[in-house]
Amino acid sequence: QLRLVESGGGTVEVGGSLTLSCTASGRAPATNWYRQTPGNERDFVAGIIGKSGTNYADSVKGRFSISRDDPTNTVYLQMNNLKPEDSATYYCKAVTSTGGLYKNYWGQGTNVTVSS
């Protein structure tokens, strides 16, 4: 069982920056960030596989950057030039694979508010 703890959320002004952290209790080859606003589905934001395989939602390309620190099992989401539409609860999801079986683990979420 993998446990994930997110941190780094808060309130920031338009154009500001925040860095979210997702620390896992063990190794997860793939970790993704999602975000969700009330009444809406959880949307993919960014993902990282292995050391440097990354992908991003079109809405955040050029502004967000995902990275990982393997010794601490932590994945970061650096968010720059934040916009009001980036306000959401951000969740990380870790994917593990054992014997060809994939399992997803979710964190509890961290809130981001971008004020104009």
VENMOTA-V411123 format. One line per field, one symbol per residue. psi: psi as a letter, one per 40 degrees, with the letter a starting at -180 (. if undefined). Layout:
# VENMOTA-V411123
psi->???
This chain:
# VENMOTA-V411123
psi->hhhhhiieiahiiheaiihiihhieahhdhhihiihiheiihihdiihhadehiiiideehedihiiihddefhhihhhifiideehihhiihihihhfehhihhiaeihhhhhi.
